[in-house]
Amino acid sequence: MTKKKFISPKIDYAFKKIFGSDQSEDILISFLNAIVYNGESVISSLTIVNPYNPGQVETLKDSYLDIRAVLNSGELVLIEMQVARVAAFHKRVTYNLCKAYANQLASGDYYLEITPVIAVTITDFILFTESPKCIHHFVLKDKESSSEYPEHELQLIFVELPRFVKKLPELKTLAEKWIYFMTQAQDLDEIPESLAEVTAIEKALTIANQANLTPAEAEEVSRRAMQLRDEIGRIKYATEEASKEARAEGRQEGRQEGLQEGLQEGRQEGRITEARALVLRLLNQRFPGKTAELNPLVEGLSLSAIEELTESIFELNNWENLLTLLAEIDQ
């Protein structure tokens, strides 16, 4: 039997293709029932807002790991995959949740027309260090009694993938099978029987099968998987070298003067300049036509600020997000 090779659902292109395309409705229903409703069939139908068309490969370069769906109950669900920790991440998730809630109401509308919003955030890093759970479900509660707010208008759900360590024979719940799919799909060479029992997961793996990708899609998957590693790797190298220079300067402080000190400072500044240039190049790609505004924003960034911006650069959804992040970094 020919072995299969699956693309990782954690790659933005694959995530959109599997969960956010025209053919993904039943997949997303199963996934959300598993994660939000503990495997109960609460969601019977949904509509994916602005579904991603897998045939339009190049249009994805300006969209990120964000999928929106309206449930049959009227609730709006935001689904996001976050592969790297970014600055002010908690604030960004909360902001997006509240913004989606508030934006439902236009001038003259009634509050009764607002529907609840659920934010499902999947992280490939540990976010809540004090809890060993893989899934965290937050609603509004009374601070003293812990009684819940009568209406679940806002819900925050986080899935921490690194917390999940169960092996294939240990999978029992629908949520466990979906999380296993998220973490292990790229390492499978066939569709396991226990996963194939869930029609939606079998379909998700079929979509993720590289053999079913067009040459253009396969190339895009490879390109986008390498892009984040390469660009962040180059910036991290520049900032790490600058940090080494700074530490070396600290060890030599008081023992070297004159020309040696000048050379040391020059090398450090050169590394920082290189890092700034790389960040500026990435921002110009992310925000074309904004070069004149970007130059002064990046020019004065410190080494620590460059490092924070580097971690967030591929997750910025718009120009306002960038300005907000830079303001927070500058504080």
C-alpha positions as a Markdown table, in Angstrom:
| # | Residue | x | y | z |
|---|---|---|---|---|
| 1 | Met | 0.0 | 0.0 | 0.0 |
| 2 | Thr | 1.4 | 3.4 | -1.0 |
| 3 | Lys | 2.1 | 5.6 | 2.0 |
| 4 | Lys | 0.3 | 8.9 | 2.3 |
| 5 | Lys | 1.8 | 12.2 | 3.3 |
| 6 | Phe | -0.3 | 14.9 | 4.9 |
| 7 | Ile | 0.2 | 18.6 | 5.3 |
| 8 | Ser | 0.3 | 20.0 | 8.8 |
| 9 | Pro | -3.0 | 21.8 | 9.8 |
| 10 | Lys | -0.8 | 24.3 | 11.7 |
| 11 | Ile | 0.4 | 25.8 | 8.4 |
| 12 | Asp | -1.8 | 28.8 | 7.6 |
| 13 | Tyr | -2.6 | 27.6 | 4.1 |
| 14 | Ala | -3.6 | 24.1 | 5.3 |
| 15 | Phe | -5.6 | 25.4 | 8.2 |
| 16 | Lys | -7.7 | 27.6 | 5.9 |
| 17 | Lys | -8.1 | 24.9 | 3.3 |
| 18 | Ile | -9.2 | 22.3 | 5.8 |
| 19 | Phe | -11.4 | 24.3 | 8.1 |
| 20 | Gly | -12.4 | 27.4 | 6.1 |
| 21 | Ser | -13.2 | 26.4 | 2.5 |
| 22 | Asp | -16.6 | 25.8 | 0.8 |
| 23 | Gln | -16.3 | 22.0 | 1.5 |
| 24 | Ser | -15.5 | 22.5 | 5.2 |
| 25 | Glu | -18.9 | 23.0 | 6.8 |
| 26 | Asp | -19.2 | 19.5 | 8.2 |
| 27 | Ile | -15.6 | 19.5 | 9.3 |
| 28 | Leu | -16.0 | 22.7 | 11.2 |
| 29 | Ile | -19.3 | 21.6 | 12.7 |
| 30 | Ser | -17.6 | 18.4 | 14.1 |
| 31 | Phe | -14.5 | 20.3 | 15.3 |
| 32 | Leu | -16.6 | 23.0 | 17.1 |
| 33 | Asn | -19.0 | 20.5 | 18.7 |
| 34 | Ala | -15.9 | 18.7 | 20.0 |
| 35 | Ile | -14.1 | 21.7 | 21.4 |
| 36 | Val | -16.9 | 24.0 | 22.4 |
| 37 | Tyr | -19.6 | 21.5 | 23.4 |
| 38 | Asn | -17.6 | 18.5 | 24.7 |
| 39 | Gly | -18.6 | 16.3 | 21.7 |
| 40 | Glu | -22.3 | 16.9 | 21.9 |
| 41 | Ser | -24.1 | 17.6 | 18.6 |
| 42 | Val | -25.2 | 21.1 | 19.6 |
| 43 | Ile | -24.3 | 22.7 | 16.2 |
| 44 | Ser | -26.3 | 21.2 | 13.4 |
| 45 | Ser | -25.4 | 23.7 | 10.7 |
| 46 | Leu | -23.2 | 26.8 | 10.2 |
| 47 | Thr | -22.2 | 29.3 | 7.5 |
| 48 | Ile | -18.5 | 30.0 | 6.9 |
| 49 | Val | -18.1 | 33.8 | 6.5 |
| 50 | Asn | -16.1 | 34.6 | 3.3 |
| 51 | Pro | -14.9 | 31.0 | 2.8 |
| 52 | Tyr | -11.5 | 30.5 | 1.4 |
| 53 | Asn | -11.4 | 29.2 | -2.2 |
| 54 | Pro | -8.6 | 26.7 | -2.4 |
| 55 | Gly | -8.2 | 27.4 | -6.1 |
| 56 | Gln | -7.2 | 31.0 | -5.5 |
| 57 | Val | -3.7 | 30.2 | -4.1 |
| 58 | Glu | -2.2 | 33.7 | -4.4 |
| 59 | Thr | -5.0 | 35.5 | -2.6 |
| 60 | Leu | -4.0 | 33.8 | 0.7 |
| 61 | Lys | -0.8 | 35.8 | 1.1 |
| 62 | Asp | -2.8 | 38.7 | 2.6 |
| 63 | Ser | -5.0 | 36.6 | 4.9 |
| 64 | Tyr | -4.0 | 34.9 | 8.1 |
| 65 | Leu | -5.1 | 32.1 | 10.4 |
| 66 | Asp | -8.6 | 33.4 | 11.1 |
| 67 | Ile | -11.9 | 31.7 | 10.2 |
| 68 | Arg | -15.4 | 33.1 | 11.0 |
| 69 | Ala | -18.6 | 31.1 | 11.1 |
| 70 | Val | -22.2 | 31.8 | 12.0 |
| 71 | Leu | -23.9 | 28.9 | 13.8 |
| 72 | Asn | -27.5 | 27.9 | 13.2 |
| 73 | Ser | -28.2 | 29.4 | 16.7 |
| 74 | Gly | -27.0 | 32.8 | 15.4 |
| 75 | Glu | -23.8 | 32.8 | 17.4 |
| 76 | Leu | -20.7 | 34.1 | 15.8 |
| 77 | Val | -17.5 | 32.0 | 16.2 |
| 78 | Leu | -14.0 | 33.2 | 15.5 |
| 79 | Ile | -11.4 | 30.4 | 15.0 |
| 80 | Glu | -7.7 | 31.2 | 15.0 |
| 81 | Met | -4.6 | 29.2 | 14.9 |
| 82 | Gln | -1.6 | 30.8 | 16.6 |
| 83 | Val | 1.8 | 29.1 | 16.0 |
| 84 | Ala | 4.1 | 31.4 | 17.9 |
| 85 | Arg | 3.8 | 33.5 | 21.0 |
| 86 | Val | 3.4 | 37.2 | 20.2 |
| 87 | Ala | 3.4 | 40.4 | 22.2 |
| 88 | Ala | 0.2 | 41.4 | 24.0 |
| 89 | Phe | -1.4 | 38.1 | 22.8 |
| 90 | His | -4.1 | 38.0 | 25.5 |
| 91 | Lys | -5.1 | 41.6 | 24.7 |
| 92 | Arg | -5.3 | 40.9 | 21.0 |
| 93 | Val | -7.6 | 37.9 | 21.5 |
| 94 | Thr | -9.9 | 39.8 | 23.8 |
| 95 | Tyr | -9.9 | 42.8 | 21.5 |
| 96 | Asn | -10.9 | 40.7 | 18.5 |
| 97 | Leu | -13.7 | 39.1 | 20.5 |
| 98 | Cys | -15.1 | 42.4 | 21.8 |
| 99 | Lys | -14.7 | 44.0 | 18.4 |
| 100 | Ala | -16.7 | 41.2 | 16.7 |
| 101 | Tyr | -19.4 | 41.6 | 19.3 |
| 102 | Ala | -19.7 | 45.4 | 19.1 |
| 103 | Asn | -19.5 | 45.6 | 15.3 |
| 104 | Gln | -22.8 | 43.7 | 15.0 |
| 105 | Leu | -24.7 | 46.8 | 16.1 |
| 106 | Ala | -25.1 | 49.6 | 13.6 |
| 107 | Ser | -26.6 | 53.0 | 14.3 |
| 108 | Gly | -30.3 | 52.7 | 15.1 |
| 109 | Asp | -30.1 | 48.9 | 15.7 |
| 110 | Tyr | -31.5 | 47.3 | 18.9 |
| 111 | Tyr | -29.4 | 45.5 | 21.5 |
| 112 | Leu | -31.6 | 42.5 | 21.1 |
| 113 | Glu | -30.1 | 42.0 | 17.6 |
| 114 | Ile | -26.7 | 41.3 | 19.0 |
| 115 | Thr | -25.7 | 37.6 | 19.1 |
| 116 | Pro | -23.1 | 36.0 | 21.4 |
| 117 | Val | -19.6 | 35.6 | 20.1 |
| 118 | Ile | -17.2 | 32.7 | 20.8 |
| 119 | Ala | -13.5 | 32.9 | 20.2 |
| 120 | Val | -11.7 | 29.6 | 19.7 |
| 121 | Thr | -8.0 | 30.1 | 19.8 |
| 122 | Ile | -5.6 | 27.2 | 19.0 |
| 123 | Thr | -2.0 | 27.8 | 20.2 |
| 124 | Asp | 1.1 | 25.9 | 19.4 |
| 125 | Phe | 2.7 | 27.1 | 22.7 |
| 126 | Ile | 1.8 | 27.0 | 26.4 |
| 127 | Leu | -0.3 | 30.0 | 27.3 |
| 128 | Phe | -1.6 | 29.1 | 30.8 |
| 129 | Thr | 1.4 | 27.9 | 32.7 |
| 130 | Glu | -0.4 | 27.2 | 36.0 |
| 131 | Ser | -2.9 | 24.7 | 34.5 |
| 132 | Pro | -2.2 | 21.3 | 33.0 |
| 133 | Lys | -5.4 | 21.3 | 31.0 |
| 134 | Cys | -5.3 | 21.3 | 27.2 |
| 135 | Ile | -8.6 | 23.1 | 26.7 |
| 136 | His | -9.6 | 26.2 | 28.6 |
| 137 | His | -13.1 | 27.6 | 28.5 |
| 138 | Phe | -13.7 | 31.1 | 29.9 |
| 139 | Val | -17.1 | 32.8 | 30.5 |
| 140 | Leu | -18.0 | 35.9 | 32.6 |
| 141 | Lys | -18.4 | 35.0 | 36.3 |
| 142 | Asp | -19.0 | 36.7 | 39.6 |
| 143 | Lys | -15.6 | 37.3 | 41.2 |
| 144 | Glu | -16.7 | 36.1 | 44.7 |
| 145 | Ser | -19.3 | 33.4 | 44.1 |
| 146 | Ser | -18.1 | 32.2 | 40.7 |
| 147 | Ser | -21.7 | 32.2 | 39.5 |
| 148 | Glu | -21.9 | 32.7 | 35.8 |
| 149 | Tyr | -23.3 | 35.7 | 34.0 |
| 150 | Pro | -26.9 | 34.8 | 33.0 |
| 151 | Glu | -26.1 | 35.2 | 29.3 |
| 152 | His | -23.0 | 33.7 | 27.7 |
| 153 | Glu | -22.5 | 36.7 | 25.4 |
| 154 | Leu | -18.7 | 36.4 | 25.3 |
| 155 | Gln | -16.8 | 33.1 | 25.5 |
| 156 | Leu | -13.0 | 32.5 | 25.2 |
| 157 | Ile | -11.8 | 29.0 | 24.4 |
| 158 | Phe | -8.1 | 28.1 | 24.1 |
| 159 | Val | -6.6 | 24.8 | 22.9 |
| 160 | Glu | -3.0 | 24.5 | 23.9 |
| 161 | Leu | -1.6 | 21.9 | 21.5 |
| 162 | Pro | 1.7 | 21.2 | 23.4 |
| 163 | Arg | -0.3 | 20.1 | 26.4 |
| 164 | Phe | -1.7 | 17.1 | 24.4 |
| 165 | Val | 0.5 | 14.0 | 24.8 |
| 166 | Lys | -2.0 | 11.1 | 24.3 |
| 167 | Lys | -1.1 | 8.4 | 21.8 |
| 168 | Leu | -3.4 | 7.0 | 19.1 |
| 169 | Pro | -4.6 | 4.0 | 21.1 |
| 170 | Glu | -5.5 | 6.3 | 24.1 |
| 171 | Leu | -7.9 | 8.5 | 22.2 |
| 172 | Lys | -11.5 | 8.4 | 23.4 |
| 173 | Thr | -13.3 | 11.6 | 23.0 |
| 174 | Leu | -14.1 | 13.5 | 19.9 |
| 175 | Ala | -12.0 | 16.5 | 21.2 |
| 176 | Glu | -9.0 | 14.2 | 21.7 |
| 177 | Lys | -9.2 | 12.9 | 18.2 |
| 178 | Trp | -9.4 | 16.4 | 16.7 |
| 179 | Ile | -6.5 | 17.6 | 18.8 |
| 180 | Tyr | -4.5 | 14.5 | 17.7 |
| 181 | Phe | -5.3 | 15.4 | 14.1 |
| 182 | Met | -4.0 | 18.9 | 14.7 |
| 183 | Thr | -0.7 | 17.8 | 16.3 |
| 184 | Gln | 0.1 | 14.6 | 14.4 |
| 185 | Ala | -1.4 | 14.7 | 10.9 |
| 186 | Gln | 1.9 | 15.6 | 9.2 |
| 187 | Asp | 3.5 | 12.5 | 10.8 |
| 188 | Leu | 0.9 | 10.0 | 9.6 |
| 189 | Asp | 1.4 | 7.8 | 6.5 |
| 190 | Glu | -2.2 | 6.5 | 6.4 |
| 191 | Ile | -5.6 | 7.3 | 8.0 |
| 192 | Pro | -5.8 | 5.4 | 11.3 |
| 193 | Glu | -9.0 | 3.4 | 11.8 |
| 194 | Ser | -9.9 | 5.2 | 15.0 |
| 195 | Leu | -9.8 | 8.6 | 13.2 |
| 196 | Ala | -11.5 | 7.3 | 10.1 |
| 197 | Glu | -14.5 | 6.4 | 12.3 |
| 198 | Val | -15.2 | 10.1 | 12.5 |
| 199 | Thr | -16.3 | 11.0 | 9.0 |
| 200 | Ala | -15.3 | 14.7 | 9.4 |
| 201 | Ile | -11.8 | 13.8 | 10.5 |
| 202 | Glu | -11.4 | 11.4 | 7.6 |
| 203 | Lys | -12.5 | 14.1 | 5.3 |
| 204 | Ala | -10.1 | 16.6 | 6.8 |
| 205 | Leu | -7.2 | 14.1 | 6.3 |
| 206 | Thr | -8.3 | 13.5 | 2.7 |
| 207 | Ile | -8.1 | 17.3 | 2.1 |
| 208 | Ala | -4.7 | 17.3 | 3.9 |
| 209 | Asn | -3.4 | 14.5 | 1.7 |
| 210 | Gln | -0.6 | 16.0 | -0.4 |
| 211 | Ala | -1.6 | 13.7 | -3.2 |
| 212 | Asn | -4.9 | 15.6 | -3.6 |
| 213 | Leu | -3.2 | 19.0 | -3.9 |
| 214 | Thr | -2.6 | 20.7 | -7.2 |
| 215 | Pro | 1.0 | 21.5 | -8.0 |
| 216 | Ala | 0.4 | 25.1 | -7.3 |
| 217 | Glu | -1.2 | 24.3 | -3.9 |
| 218 | Ala | 1.6 | 22.0 | -3.0 |
| 219 | Glu | 4.2 | 24.6 | -3.9 |
| 220 | Glu | 2.3 | 27.2 | -1.8 |
| 221 | Val | 2.2 | 24.9 | 1.2 |
| 222 | Ser | 5.9 | 24.4 | 1.0 |
| 223 | Arg | 6.6 | 28.1 | 0.5 |
| 224 | Arg | 4.5 | 29.2 | 3.4 |
| 225 | Ala | 5.9 | 26.6 | 5.7 |
| 226 | Met | 9.4 | 27.8 | 5.0 |
| 227 | Gln | 8.7 | 31.5 | 4.9 |
| 228 | Leu | 8.0 | 31.9 | 8.6 |
| 229 | Arg | 11.0 | 29.8 | 9.6 |
| 230 | Asp | 13.4 | 31.5 | 7.3 |
| 231 | Glu | 12.4 | 35.1 | 7.9 |
| 232 | Ile | 12.2 | 34.8 | 11.7 |
| 233 | Gly | 15.4 | 32.8 | 11.7 |
| 234 | Arg | 17.3 | 35.6 | 9.9 |
| 235 | Ile | 16.0 | 38.2 | 12.3 |
| 236 | Lys | 16.6 | 36.1 | 15.4 |
| 237 | Tyr | 20.2 | 35.5 | 14.2 |
| 238 | Ala | 20.7 | 39.3 | 13.9 |
| 239 | Thr | 19.2 | 40.0 | 17.3 |
| 240 | Glu | 21.0 | 37.2 | 19.0 |
| 241 | Glu | 24.3 | 38.4 | 17.6 |
| 242 | Ala | 23.5 | 41.9 | 18.9 |
| 243 | Ser | 22.7 | 40.5 | 22.3 |
| 244 | Lys | 26.0 | 38.6 | 22.3 |
| 245 | Glu | 27.8 | 41.8 | 21.5 |
| 246 | Ala | 26.0 | 43.6 | 24.3 |
| 247 | Arg | 26.9 | 40.9 | 26.8 |
| 248 | Ala | 30.5 | 40.9 | 25.6 |
| 249 | Glu | 30.6 | 44.7 | 26.0 |
| 250 | Gly | 29.3 | 44.3 | 29.6 |
| 251 | Arg | 32.0 | 41.8 | 30.5 |
| 252 | Gln | 34.7 | 44.1 | 29.0 |
| 253 | Glu | 33.3 | 47.2 | 30.6 |
| 254 | Gly | 36.0 | 49.0 | 32.6 |
| 255 | Arg | 38.8 | 46.9 | 31.1 |
| 256 | Gln | 38.9 | 48.2 | 27.5 |
| 257 | Glu | 38.8 | 51.8 | 26.4 |
| 258 | Gly | 39.4 | 53.9 | 23.3 |
| 259 | Leu | 39.5 | 52.2 | 20.0 |
| 260 | Gln | 38.4 | 48.7 | 21.3 |
| 261 | Glu | 35.3 | 50.2 | 22.9 |
| 262 | Gly | 34.4 | 52.0 | 19.8 |
| 263 | Leu | 34.8 | 48.9 | 17.7 |
| 264 | Gln | 32.6 | 46.9 | 20.1 |
| 265 | Glu | 29.9 | 49.5 | 20.0 |
| 266 | Gly | 30.1 | 49.7 | 16.2 |
| 267 | Arg | 29.7 | 46.0 | 15.8 |
| 268 | Gln | 26.7 | 45.9 | 18.1 |
| 269 | Glu | 25.0 | 48.9 | 16.4 |
| 270 | Gly | 25.7 | 47.1 | 13.0 |
| 271 | Arg | 23.8 | 44.1 | 14.2 |
| 272 | Ile | 20.9 | 46.2 | 15.4 |
| 273 | Thr | 20.9 | 48.1 | 12.1 |
| 274 | Glu | 20.8 | 44.7 | 10.2 |
| 275 | Ala | 17.8 | 43.6 | 12.4 |
| 276 | Arg | 16.0 | 46.8 | 11.8 |
| 277 | Ala | 16.5 | 46.5 | 8.0 |
| 278 | Leu | 15.1 | 42.9 | 8.0 |
| 279 | Val | 12.1 | 44.0 | 10.1 |
| 280 | Leu | 11.5 | 46.9 | 7.8 |
| 281 | Arg | 11.7 | 44.7 | 4.7 |
| 282 | Leu | 9.0 | 42.3 | 6.1 |
| 283 | Leu | 6.8 | 45.2 | 7.1 |
| 284 | Asn | 7.0 | 46.6 | 3.6 |
| 285 | Gln | 5.9 | 43.2 | 2.2 |
| 286 | Arg | 3.0 | 43.1 | 4.7 |
| 287 | Phe | 2.0 | 46.7 | 4.2 |
| 288 | Pro | 2.9 | 47.8 | 0.6 |
| 289 | Gly | 2.7 | 51.5 | -0.1 |
| 290 | Lys | 3.5 | 52.4 | 3.5 |
| 291 | Thr | 7.2 | 52.7 | 3.2 |
| 292 | Ala | 7.3 | 56.4 | 4.0 |
| 293 | Glu | 5.4 | 55.8 | 7.2 |
| 294 | Leu | 7.3 | 52.7 | 8.2 |
| 295 | Asn | 10.8 | 54.1 | 8.1 |
| 296 | Pro | 10.5 | 56.5 | 11.0 |
| 297 | Leu | 8.5 | 53.9 | 13.1 |
| 298 | Val | 11.3 | 51.3 | 12.8 |
| 299 | Glu | 14.3 | 53.6 | 12.8 |
| 300 | Gly | 14.4 | 54.2 | 16.5 |
| 301 | Leu | 13.5 | 50.7 | 17.7 |
| 302 | Ser | 15.7 | 49.2 | 20.4 |
| 303 | Leu | 17.0 | 45.6 | 20.3 |
| 304 | Ser | 14.3 | 44.4 | 22.7 |
| 305 | Ala | 11.6 | 46.2 | 20.7 |
| 306 | Ile | 12.8 | 44.5 | 17.5 |
| 307 | Glu | 12.6 | 41.1 | 19.2 |
| 308 | Glu | 9.0 | 41.7 | 20.3 |
| 309 | Leu | 8.0 | 43.0 | 16.9 |
| 310 | Thr | 9.7 | 40.0 | 15.2 |
| 311 | Glu | 7.5 | 37.6 | 17.2 |
| 312 | Ser | 4.3 | 39.4 | 16.1 |
| 313 | Ile | 5.1 | 40.4 | 12.5 |
| 314 | Phe | 3.3 | 37.6 | 10.7 |
| 315 | Glu | 0.2 | 37.9 | 12.9 |
| 316 | Leu | -0.6 | 41.6 | 12.3 |
| 317 | Asn | -4.0 | 41.8 | 10.6 |
| 318 | Asn | -4.0 | 45.4 | 9.6 |
| 319 | Trp | -2.2 | 48.8 | 9.9 |
| 320 | Glu | -4.0 | 49.7 | 13.1 |
| 321 | Asn | -2.8 | 46.5 | 14.8 |
| 322 | Leu | 0.8 | 47.4 | 13.9 |
| 323 | Leu | 0.4 | 50.9 | 15.4 |
| 324 | Thr | -1.1 | 49.5 | 18.6 |
| 325 | Leu | 1.7 | 47.0 | 18.9 |
| 326 | Leu | 4.4 | 49.6 | 18.4 |
| 327 | Ala | 2.7 | 51.8 | 21.0 |
| 328 | Glu | 2.7 | 48.9 | 23.5 |
| 329 | Ile | 6.3 | 48.0 | 22.8 |
| 330 | Asp | 7.4 | 51.7 | 23.2 |
| 331 | Gln | 5.8 | 51.9 | 26.7 |
